[in-house]
């Protein structure tokens, strides 16, 4: 990247935390309420990660709920099926994305369609699946019989692999989900007519990633932009140079980042100045946008967090699905919860405070657990 002409302003660790949490919508709700509020959350964050684990409410619902407490799961279904302002595809992982950003999904889709990403190349099978959906309408994987016995529970049948290949290529979309399984249909039957389908140039795509990351996170270092994407470093650095030169973004030095330059906007700084610091508390998903970049979390918040569901039980320290707890501008605890929806009980299996909590923090967490239990369809906390 080009050298900076002037020494960037410096943000203290406290200022950086406040800026990040404000722009993440975790200490200042600028999304509103209802279905439109949920849509604004997804559009502002740029994506909401999908996850299959359901010991508590799944990550995509949990992430929206943390920012819009009147959120109902039906809102997301309506945004996808009725309003068509949200669609499912891939960010750094499976995610719900704003329909207004649809064209930026075409970069990855073209890589799949061209064979540059090699996965499932049985053209006869993909054509068979495509023909059936064309003739019969939306179908799920279960509507196709297995073409050969599976060697284990983790192995997909060929028709499921074909469906996912077509989905990743962009020839199929997820019209909805039923029982958490995708219902596939032809893209032209799902996509709204007014959506921009022009593939962005590499320069446009890099600029989009820069803008999206800084908008949602308040600030970002160059290596945090394009998280888990390959071959993006050079175009992102070029985009940063262009946006710096135009004044759209500004450089800042941030306590915790050492000599690395971060980037933000004057609008973000103004928003953070207007937002009042408060003592709100949030029980977050391990896949929440605010915690998903673990190195960033440690740099700015001093919170060394790892999800342990992928570890053998004897290696777990905090529990299978420990949830980070944010109080004001600090992560104060992690709790391992399980929702027993039949019994109507949210079980707190373990809780670990980072430091000795204040009485106010303990009371706030108790109140938050009651609300979290209700969100999970439970009436009591044990």
TORKEMAR-827986 format. One record per residue (C-alpha): residue number from 1; residue in one letter; x negated, y negated, z negated. Coordinates in Angstrom, 2 decimals. Layout:
BEGIN
MARTI/n/res/u/v/w
MARTI/NUM/A/X/Y/Z
...
***
This chain:
BEGIN
MARTI/n/res/u/v/w
MARTI/1/X/0.00/0.00/0.00
MARTI/2/X/-1.04/-3.56/0.57
MARTI/3/X/-2.68/-5.34/-2.35
MARTI/4/X/-0.54/-7.61/-4.52
MARTI/5/X/-1.15/-11.34/-4.10
MARTI/6/X/-0.34/-12.28/-7.69
MARTI/7/X/-0.54/-10.52/-11.01
MARTI/8/X/2.87/-8.89/-11.61
MARTI/9/X/4.88/-9.81/-14.72
MARTI/10/X/4.70/-7.34/-17.60
MARTI/11/X/7.54/-5.57/-19.38
MARTI/12/X/7.16/-4.21/-22.89
MARTI/13/X/8.29/-0.69/-23.61
MARTI/14/X/11.39/-2.05/-25.35
MARTI/15/X/12.27/-4.26/-22.37
MARTI/16/X/11.76/-1.36/-19.97
MARTI/17/X/14.05/0.92/-21.97
MARTI/18/X/16.76/-1.73/-22.05
MARTI/19/X/16.45/-2.33/-18.30
MARTI/20/X/16.60/1.38/-17.48
MARTI/21/X/19.55/2.14/-19.74
MARTI/22/X/21.48/-0.87/-18.48
MARTI/23/X/21.01/0.09/-14.83
MARTI/24/X/21.85/3.71/-15.64
MARTI/25/X/25.16/2.53/-17.11
MARTI/26/X/24.31/3.97/-20.52
MARTI/27/X/24.48/0.79/-22.58
MARTI/28/X/26.65/-1.36/-20.33
MARTI/29/X/29.73/-0.04/-18.52
MARTI/30/X/30.12/-1.91/-15.25
MARTI/31/X/31.95/0.94/-13.51
MARTI/32/X/35.48/0.35/-14.77
MARTI/33/X/37.86/3.21/-15.40
MARTI/34/X/39.97/5.82/-13.65
MARTI/35/X/39.17/7.52/-10.38
MARTI/36/X/37.63/4.37/-8.93
MARTI/37/X/35.34/4.15/-11.95
MARTI/38/X/34.14/7.69/-11.30
MARTI/39/X/33.52/6.82/-7.66
MARTI/40/X/31.47/3.79/-8.67
MARTI/41/X/29.34/5.96/-10.97
MARTI/42/X/28.44/8.28/-8.08
MARTI/43/X/27.86/5.41/-5.66
MARTI/44/X/25.65/3.53/-8.10
MARTI/45/X/23.57/6.53/-9.17
MARTI/46/X/23.33/7.75/-5.58
MARTI/47/X/23.99/11.36/-6.51
MARTI/48/X/25.33/13.52/-9.34
MARTI/49/X/23.68/16.91/-9.66
MARTI/50/X/25.79/20.07/-9.54
MARTI/51/X/24.92/22.94/-11.85
MARTI/52/X/26.51/26.34/-12.43
MARTI/53/X/25.87/26.62/-16.19
MARTI/54/X/29.12/26.22/-18.10
MARTI/55/X/28.35/26.83/-21.79
MARTI/56/X/29.51/23.22/-22.04
MARTI/57/X/31.18/21.23/-19.26
MARTI/58/X/29.22/21.43/-16.04
MARTI/59/X/26.55/18.84/-15.32
MARTI/60/X/28.38/16.88/-12.61
MARTI/61/X/31.42/16.26/-14.80
MARTI/62/X/29.25/15.64/-17.87
MARTI/63/X/27.11/13.01/-16.12
MARTI/64/X/30.13/11.01/-14.95
MARTI/65/X/31.88/11.33/-18.33
MARTI/66/X/28.82/9.91/-20.12
MARTI/67/X/29.32/6.67/-18.19
MARTI/68/X/33.12/6.59/-17.92
MARTI/69/X/34.67/8.02/-21.07
MARTI/70/X/38.20/8.07/-19.65
MARTI/71/X/36.94/10.46/-16.98
MARTI/72/X/39.05/13.50/-16.04
MARTI/73/X/37.75/16.42/-13.97
MARTI/74/X/40.61/15.97/-11.54
MARTI/75/X/39.13/12.60/-10.51
MARTI/76/X/36.19/14.26/-8.78
MARTI/77/X/38.45/16.70/-6.92
MARTI/78/X/40.58/13.78/-5.72
MARTI/79/X/37.56/11.77/-4.59
MARTI/80/X/36.44/14.74/-2.48
MARTI/81/X/39.75/16.03/-1.12
MARTI/82/X/42.09/13.06/-1.11
MARTI/83/X/40.01/9.88/-0.88
MARTI/84/X/37.07/11.52/0.94
MARTI/85/X/34.69/9.02/-0.63
MARTI/86/X/32.44/11.77/-2.05
MARTI/87/X/30.94/14.83/-0.37
MARTI/88/X/28.78/17.74/-1.37
MARTI/89/X/25.30/18.29/-0.05
MARTI/90/X/21.69/18.15/-1.22
MARTI/91/X/19.75/15.41/-2.96
MARTI/92/X/16.70/16.80/-4.76
MARTI/93/X/19.13/19.60/-5.67
MARTI/94/X/22.77/20.46/-4.95
MARTI/95/X/24.76/17.31/-5.61
MARTI/96/X/27.84/15.21/-5.04
MARTI/97/X/26.95/12.19/-2.91
MARTI/98/X/28.71/8.98/-1.86
MARTI/99/X/30.35/9.32/1.55
MARTI/100/X/29.02/5.87/2.40
MARTI/101/X/25.52/7.45/2.37
MARTI/102/X/26.49/10.36/4.64
MARTI/103/X/24.11/9.42/7.46
MARTI/104/X/21.10/9.81/5.15
MARTI/105/X/21.94/13.48/4.68
MARTI/106/X/21.31/14.01/8.41
MARTI/107/X/17.52/13.94/7.96
MARTI/108/X/17.57/17.22/6.02
MARTI/109/X/20.35/18.70/8.15
MARTI/110/X/18.35/18.16/11.31
MARTI/111/X/15.35/19.93/9.76
MARTI/112/X/17.53/22.95/9.03
MARTI/113/X/19.20/22.90/12.44
MARTI/114/X/15.87/22.65/14.27
MARTI/115/X/14.41/25.61/12.42
MARTI/116/X/11.72/23.53/10.71
MARTI/117/X/13.18/24.81/7.45
MARTI/118/X/13.34/28.56/7.94
MARTI/119/X/15.86/30.47/5.87
MARTI/120/X/18.52/32.56/7.64
MARTI/121/X/18.03/32.96/11.38
MARTI/122/X/20.60/35.63/12.31
MARTI/123/X/22.34/33.70/15.09
MARTI/124/X/24.92/36.42/15.76
MARTI/125/X/26.06/36.32/12.15
MARTI/126/X/26.20/32.52/11.95
MARTI/127/X/28.20/32.42/15.18
MARTI/128/X/30.58/35.09/13.84
MARTI/129/X/31.18/33.05/10.67
MARTI/130/X/31.58/29.83/12.63
MARTI/131/X/34.08/31.43/15.03
MARTI/132/X/36.23/32.73/12.19
MARTI/133/X/36.40/29.35/10.44
MARTI/134/X/37.13/27.63/13.75
MARTI/135/X/40.05/29.99/14.39
MARTI/136/X/41.37/30.55/10.86
MARTI/137/X/40.60/27.29/9.05
MARTI/138/X/38.85/26.82/5.68
MARTI/139/X/37.37/30.01/4.18
MARTI/140/X/35.36/31.06/1.15
MARTI/141/X/32.54/33.56/0.96
MARTI/142/X/34.93/36.10/-0.58
MARTI/143/X/36.98/36.01/2.65
MARTI/144/X/34.12/37.83/4.37
MARTI/145/X/33.33/41.44/3.55
MARTI/146/X/29.73/42.35/2.76
MARTI/147/X/27.92/43.61/5.85
MARTI/148/X/25.56/45.78/3.81
MARTI/149/X/25.21/46.81/0.16
MARTI/150/X/23.38/44.31/-2.01
MARTI/151/X/20.20/45.40/-3.74
MARTI/152/X/20.94/43.33/-6.84
MARTI/153/X/23.39/40.81/-8.25
MARTI/154/X/21.18/37.92/-7.07
MARTI/155/X/21.17/38.94/-3.42
MARTI/156/X/23.66/37.21/-1.14
MARTI/157/X/25.48/39.10/1.57
MARTI/158/X/24.63/38.07/5.12
MARTI/159/X/27.88/36.21/5.66
MARTI/160/X/27.25/34.09/2.56
MARTI/161/X/23.75/33.33/3.83
MARTI/162/X/25.23/32.39/7.19
MARTI/163/X/27.76/30.07/5.52
MARTI/164/X/25.01/28.33/3.59
MARTI/165/X/22.82/28.05/6.68
MARTI/166/X/25.66/26.36/8.55
MARTI/167/X/26.38/24.17/5.52
MARTI/168/X/22.75/23.05/5.28
MARTI/169/X/22.63/22.41/9.04
MARTI/170/X/25.69/20.20/8.70
MARTI/171/X/27.96/22.24/10.96
MARTI/172/X/30.12/23.14/7.95
MARTI/173/X/31.08/21.05/4.93
MARTI/174/X/32.56/21.94/1.58
MARTI/175/X/36.18/20.87/1.90
MARTI/176/X/36.68/21.57/-1.80
MARTI/177/X/35.77/24.16/-4.40
MARTI/178/X/38.02/26.88/-5.75
MARTI/179/X/36.94/28.72/-8.87
MARTI/180/X/33.68/26.81/-8.46
MARTI/181/X/33.13/28.50/-5.08
MARTI/182/X/32.81/26.38/-1.95
MARTI/183/X/35.66/26.32/0.54
MARTI/184/X/33.95/25.81/3.91
MARTI/185/X/35.43/24.09/6.94
MARTI/186/X/34.14/22.58/10.18
MARTI/187/X/32.46/19.23/9.59
MARTI/188/X/34.62/17.50/12.19
MARTI/189/X/37.75/18.56/10.27
MARTI/190/X/36.44/17.28/6.93
MARTI/191/X/34.48/14.13/7.75
MARTI/192/X/36.48/10.86/7.86
MARTI/193/X/36.59/9.31/11.32
MARTI/194/X/35.04/6.00/10.28
MARTI/195/X/31.85/7.46/8.76
MARTI/196/X/28.53/6.40/10.27
MARTI/197/X/26.89/9.51/11.74
MARTI/198/X/23.82/7.87/13.28
MARTI/199/X/20.65/9.55/12.06
MARTI/200/X/18.43/7.00/10.29
MARTI/201/X/14.86/6.43/11.38
MARTI/202/X/12.13/7.58/8.96
MARTI/203/X/11.64/3.91/8.03
MARTI/204/X/15.35/3.43/7.30
MARTI/205/X/15.43/6.60/5.24
MARTI/206/X/12.41/5.58/3.16
MARTI/207/X/13.88/2.12/2.51
MARTI/208/X/17.15/3.78/1.47
MARTI/209/X/15.30/5.96/-1.07
MARTI/210/X/13.51/2.93/-2.51
MARTI/211/X/16.70/0.90/-2.86
MARTI/212/X/18.70/3.78/-4.30
MARTI/213/X/16.07/4.69/-6.88
MARTI/214/X/15.52/1.13/-8.10
MARTI/215/X/19.24/0.36/-8.19
MARTI/216/X/20.04/3.40/-10.33
MARTI/217/X/16.96/3.45/-12.56
MARTI/218/X/16.25/-0.23/-13.02
MARTI/219/X/12.62/0.22/-12.12
MARTI/220/X/10.45/2.89/-10.55
MARTI/221/X/6.84/3.67/-9.75
MARTI/222/X/6.02/4.73/-6.18
MARTI/223/X/5.58/8.39/-7.14
MARTI/224/X/9.06/8.47/-8.72
MARTI/225/X/10.77/7.51/-5.47
MARTI/226/X/11.78/10.46/-3.35
MARTI/227/X/11.73/12.78/-6.37
MARTI/228/X/11.02/16.41/-5.31
MARTI/229/X/11.08/15.51/-1.60
MARTI/230/X/8.24/16.56/0.66
MARTI/231/X/6.22/14.41/3.08
MARTI/232/X/7.72/11.19/1.78
MARTI/233/X/4.77/9.43/0.12
MARTI/234/X/3.46/7.57/3.19
MARTI/235/X/6.83/6.26/4.48
MARTI/236/X/7.88/5.25/0.94
MARTI/237/X/4.66/3.25/0.47
MARTI/238/X/5.26/1.56/3.82
MARTI/239/X/8.85/0.72/2.82
MARTI/240/X/7.64/-0.73/-0.48
MARTI/241/X/5.28/-3.04/1.40
MARTI/242/X/8.08/-4.26/3.69
MARTI/243/X/10.53/-4.83/0.82
MARTI/244/X/7.86/-6.59/-1.28
MARTI/245/X/6.99/-8.88/1.59
MARTI/246/X/10.65/-9.81/2.09
MARTI/247/X/11.14/-10.45/-1.64
MARTI/248/X/13.91/-7.87/-1.93
MARTI/249/X/11.93/-6.06/-4.63
MARTI/250/X/9.32/-7.37/-7.06
MARTI/251/X/6.38/-5.68/-8.80
MARTI/252/X/6.18/-5.31/-12.59
MARTI/253/X/3.69/-3.76/-14.96
MARTI/254/X/5.37/-1.56/-17.55
MARTI/255/X/4.04/-0.49/-20.91
MARTI/256/X/3.59/3.28/-20.76
MARTI/257/X/2.69/3.38/-17.07
MARTI/258/X/-0.95/2.36/-17.53
MARTI/259/X/-2.29/0.64/-14.42
MARTI/260/X/0.46/1.95/-12.12
MARTI/261/X/2.68/-0.74/-10.60
MARTI/262/X/6.44/-0.37/-10.92
MARTI/263/X/9.11/-2.05/-8.82
MARTI/264/X/12.45/-3.64/-9.64
MARTI/265/X/14.71/-6.46/-8.41
MARTI/266/X/15.60/-9.85/-9.82
MARTI/267/X/19.24/-8.68/-9.86
MARTI/268/X/18.32/-5.77/-12.13
MARTI/269/X/16.44/-8.08/-14.50
MARTI/270/X/19.39/-10.49/-14.60
MARTI/271/X/21.83/-7.64/-15.28
MARTI/272/X/19.66/-6.43/-18.16
MARTI/273/X/19.45/-9.98/-19.56
MARTI/274/X/23.25/-10.29/-19.54
MARTI/275/X/23.87/-6.89/-21.11
MARTI/276/X/23.87/-6.90/-24.88
MARTI/277/X/21.82/-4.35/-26.76
MARTI/278/X/24.11/-2.02/-28.66
MARTI/279/X/24.14/1.10/-30.77
MARTI/280/X/26.13/3.31/-28.42
MARTI/281/X/25.45/7.03/-28.54
MARTI/282/X/25.44/9.50/-25.67
MARTI/283/X/25.22/13.28/-25.61
MARTI/284/X/23.70/13.87/-22.18
MARTI/285/X/23.46/16.79/-19.78
MARTI/286/X/19.96/18.22/-19.16
MARTI/287/X/20.63/17.36/-15.49
MARTI/288/X/21.75/13.78/-16.14
MARTI/289/X/20.19/11.21/-13.80
MARTI/290/X/18.74/9.40/-16.79
MARTI/291/X/16.67/12.35/-18.02
MARTI/292/X/15.99/14.47/-14.94
MARTI/293/X/12.51/13.03/-14.36
MARTI/294/X/10.82/14.43/-17.48
MARTI/295/X/7.46/12.67/-17.06
MARTI/296/X/9.23/9.31/-16.77
MARTI/297/X/11.27/10.15/-19.86
MARTI/298/X/8.08/10.79/-21.83
MARTI/299/X/6.32/7.65/-20.54
MARTI/300/X/9.09/5.20/-21.37
MARTI/301/X/11.00/6.84/-24.21
MARTI/302/X/8.32/9.06/-25.76
MARTI/303/X/10.74/11.98/-25.49
MARTI/304/X/9.12/15.28/-24.52
MARTI/305/X/12.10/17.25/-23.26
MARTI/306/X/12.37/20.65/-21.62
MARTI/307/X/15.47/22.66/-20.85
MARTI/308/X/15.01/26.16/-22.23
MARTI/309/X/17.73/28.23/-20.55
MARTI/310/X/15.15/29.48/-18.05
MARTI/311/X/12.83/30.74/-20.81
MARTI/312/X/13.00/34.16/-22.52
MARTI/313/X/14.91/33.85/-25.79
MARTI/314/X/11.85/34.44/-27.98
MARTI/315/X/10.11/31.43/-26.40
MARTI/316/X/12.93/28.96/-27.04
MARTI/317/X/12.35/26.33/-29.68
MARTI/318/X/15.51/24.25/-29.47
MARTI/319/X/18.09/26.57/-27.90
MARTI/320/X/19.48/27.87/-24.64
MARTI/321/X/21.07/24.63/-23.39
MARTI/322/X/19.88/21.88/-25.71
MARTI/323/X/21.38/18.49/-24.92
MARTI/324/X/19.45/15.24/-25.41
MARTI/325/X/21.06/12.69/-27.69
MARTI/326/X/20.53/9.00/-26.94
MARTI/327/X/21.25/6.47/-29.70
MARTI/328/X/20.83/2.79/-28.83
MARTI/329/X/17.56/2.85/-26.84
MARTI/330/X/15.94/5.95/-28.36
MARTI/331/X/16.40/9.69/-27.99
MARTI/332/X/16.98/10.78/-31.56
MARTI/333/X/17.91/14.45/-31.30
MARTI/334/X/18.64/17.50/-29.19
MARTI/335/X/21.55/19.81/-29.89
MARTI/336/X/22.39/23.26/-28.54
MARTI/337/X/26.14/23.54/-28.04
MARTI/338/X/28.57/26.13/-26.75
MARTI/339/X/32.23/25.46/-25.99
MARTI/340/X/34.60/28.31/-26.81
MARTI/341/X/37.59/27.06/-24.90
MARTI/342/X/39.84/29.98/-25.85
MARTI/343/X/39.34/29.30/-29.54
MARTI/344/X/39.25/25.55/-28.98
MARTI/345/X/35.96/25.23/-30.86
MARTI/346/X/32.74/23.45/-29.91
MARTI/347/X/29.94/25.27/-31.69
MARTI/348/X/26.79/23.32/-32.50
MARTI/349/X/24.38/26.23/-32.68
MARTI/350/X/21.27/24.19/-33.51
MARTI/351/X/20.42/20.53/-34.00
MARTI/352/X/16.97/18.98/-34.16
MARTI/353/X/16.29/15.34/-34.97
MARTI/354/X/13.13/13.71/-33.63
MARTI/355/X/12.69/11.82/-36.91
MARTI/356/X/14.66/11.47/-40.11
MARTI/357/X/17.95/9.92/-38.92
MARTI/358/X/19.62/6.93/-40.49
MARTI/359/X/23.05/7.30/-42.02
MARTI/360/X/24.47/5.24/-39.15
MARTI/361/X/22.88/7.55/-36.56
MARTI/362/X/24.23/10.69/-38.25
MARTI/363/X/27.70/9.19/-38.45
MARTI/364/X/27.55/8.12/-34.80
MARTI/365/X/26.54/11.63/-33.72
MARTI/366/X/29.37/13.15/-35.74
MARTI/367/X/31.87/10.89/-34.01
MARTI/368/X/30.28/11.59/-30.62
MARTI/369/X/30.60/15.35/-31.16
MARTI/370/X/34.34/14.99/-31.77
MARTI/371/X/34.71/13.18/-28.44
MARTI/372/X/32.40/15.65/-26.71
MARTI/373/X/34.50/18.53/-28.05
MARTI/374/X/37.66/16.98/-26.61
MARTI/375/X/35.91/16.51/-23.26
MARTI/376/X/35.09/20.23/-23.35
MARTI/377/X/38.70/21.19/-24.04
MARTI/378/X/38.04/21.89/-27.73
MARTI/379/X/39.84/20.60/-30.81
MARTI/380/X/37.27/21.22/-33.52
MARTI/381/X/33.51/21.19/-34.05
MARTI/382/X/31.68/23.87/-36.03
***
